[in-house]
Amino acid sequence: MAATQSPTHTLRFDSRLRDAKLFLREAVRTFRATGSVVPSSPALAAALTRHLSDRSDPAPLAIMEGGAGTGPVSRAIARHMGPEDTADLVEANAEMAAHLQGLVESDTDFDAARDRIRVHAAPVQEVSRDGGYDLIISGLPFANFTAEEVRGVLEHYFDVLKPGGRLSFFGYLYTKEVKAVIAPREDYLRQARSGWVVEEYVNRYGTATERVVANVPPAWIHHLRKPLD
Ligand SMILES: C[S@@+](CC[C@H](N)C(=O)[O-])C[C@H]1O[C@@H](n2cnc3c(N)ncnc32)[C@H](O)[C@@H]1O
């Protein structure tokens, strides 16, 4: 007997397909800022939201997502938000931010939390919150940025994090090795320099690093924590 899909399953699939089509279109148009051709996988979104899904303390959290794109991680954030958590989803690409706003308003993944989620169509460096954030999850493509841009973003994240607050961000495995073979020398050197800034922050504030192979391309995640004083 042929398997049938429930209407909810079909709607979810259609919604994810629309996300992926917009992501690909914007990646072709603005690859430097987008950094990938497909949205993050559910496995990567789950690993990035670990501090939400595994929390033991029920205290409300102020969350920021930097570079939310078409929302795969935003969906996971919304599903794991506690009843008093708030989230600022920040996306610099106007088309993607508008798409994300539509998802927040009508997609079932956001049902339980939509009145506590705000979409900001802005660069992450321009968004802050009185009292700061407990958790920042970042999807910005640092490997495509200059060292100065990476430092600017990380400094901003640490400015707007509360003491003890956490930052989780990801990048793709082996991009430096691939660039060493196929990219112009200046681009390889630019990425090496921006990688050193990431390393400096990870060495200073890192608490854990993990690999997620179930993503295209496979990714690493760094989890960092701002000191209490
Ligand atoms: C690699 S994609 C990740 C998108 C999404 N979080 C995901 O996991 O599929 C990077 C996203 O960061 C956005 N972006 C790049 N620079 C940004 C900035 N300075 N502020 C906010 N968003 C930015 C891009 O437009 C893009 O949507």
The ligand as a Gaussian input file, in Angstrom:
#p B3LYP/6-31G(d) Opt

LIG

0 1
 C       25.526000      31.044000       6.513000
 S       24.037000      31.994000       6.446000
 C       23.211000      31.291000       7.844000
 C       21.723000      31.457000       7.772000
 C       20.942000      30.646000       8.801000
 N       21.275000      31.011000      10.145000
 C       21.197000      29.162000       8.606000
 O       21.803000      28.572000       9.519000
 O       20.801000      28.613000       7.572000
 C       24.568000      33.583000       7.019000
 C       23.476000      34.637000       7.140000
 O       24.041000      35.791000       7.788000
 C       23.502000      36.964000       7.180000
 N       24.448000      38.055000       7.477000
 C       25.677000      38.262000       6.963000
 N       26.248000      39.325000       7.551000
 C       25.370000      39.781000       8.479000
 C       25.398000      40.843000       9.442000
 N       26.451000      41.655000       9.570000
 N       24.324000      41.015000      10.261000
 C       23.235000      40.199000      10.161000
 N       23.155000      39.186000       9.257000
 C       24.195000      38.977000       8.440000
 C       23.404000      36.580000       5.704000
 O       22.508000      37.429000       5.008000
 C       22.927000      35.129000       5.810000
 O       21.531000      35.052000       5.846000

